[in-house]
Amino acid sequence: MGKAPESSWMDRGTSALKSHVQNSEQMEIRQTRRGFLQEILGCEAKTEFKYFIGGDQIAISLEDTDCFCRMCCAAIHPFKMVVKELNTDAEMVSVDRPLACPVGGCKCCCYQEASFTSGGEAVGSIKEECYYCVPRFTIFDPEEKPMYKIHSPTCCGGMCVNCCAEGNPCGKGCCKVSFRVYDPSLDDTEGDAPYLGQILRKPKSAMVEIFTDAQAFVVDFPKEATPAQKGALIGTSIFLNAIFFEGEQS
């Protein structure tokens, strides 16, 4: 995907966001682990993430939502989350996700969505598409134009998730779940369609996998992405975790 046309929103993003992601190609997002006893008792604590670039923690975030929604509507609960620079609490990006119906391929309304801001200015939004078999999402820029398409790698003409895309699912590819970032103007239905970036859920240790739902993601940013676009992709990682992985141990 070539460099997007210059627009007023392209330079958006707080100084904290720009200073960390301007020249970064990758970010790791780790969910804070909670005690397994808390999980067993059904207490769904507020989701907290730590953000790393090159092994150094640069930010932290904690969701703002009520306990009842977290316990009863884990996969669809509304929340707000602000990613703040470590030590300074300066905002990098904020995620606002409203309540909506669970993901599904047979909906005509109430799609899952979220909006992303930085310093009070919109940097993008994401919305679920109508799909069959493979969940698909579109990331829009602040002018409501498609910026990226997001979905797992596919096979069979785009009808099935390619479980071997990240390696042998019975070996080194075990427990890896990826969502790839595509140019919205290209046909991405073929399994070998070129992708621009990726959000990869990393495998967890056996103890973490069994006793908690703590997640870890690696975000590979598109080469031409601006800080504003990278901020939208950071927010997308939080959004995808809420939809597909929150409460999965329940």
HELIX and SHEET records of a PDB file:
HELIX    1   1 SER A    8  ASP A   11  5                                   4    
HELIX    2   2 SER A   15  VAL A   21  1                                   7    
HELIX    3   3 PHE A   36  ILE A   40  1                                   5    
HELIX    4   4 CYS A   67  CYS A   72  1                                   6    
HELIX    5   5 ALA A  206  PHE A  211  1                                   6    
HELIX    6   6 PRO A  227  PHE A  244  1                                  18    
SHEET    1   A13 GLN A  26  GLN A  31  0                                        
SHEET    2   A13 GLU A  48  ILE A  53 -1                                        
SHEET    3   A13 ASP A  56  ASP A  64 -1                                        
SHEET    4   A13 PHE A  79  GLU A  85 -1                                        
SHEET    5   A13 GLU A  91  ARG A  97 -1                                        
SHEET    6   A13 GLU A 113  SER A 118 -1                                        
SHEET    7   A13 GLU A 121  GLU A 128 -1                                        
SHEET    8   A13 ARG A 136  PHE A 140 -1                                        
SHEET    9   A13 PRO A 146  HIS A 151 -1                                        
SHEET   10   A13 VAL A 177  TYR A 182 -1                                        
SHEET   11   A13 GLY A 197  ARG A 201 -1                                        
SHEET   12   A13 ALA A 216  ASP A 220 -1                                        
SHEET   13   A13 GLN A  26  GLN A  31 -1                                        
SHEET    1   B 2 THR A 154  CYS A 155  0                                        
SHEET    2   B 2 CYS A 160  VAL A 161 -1                                        
END                                                                             
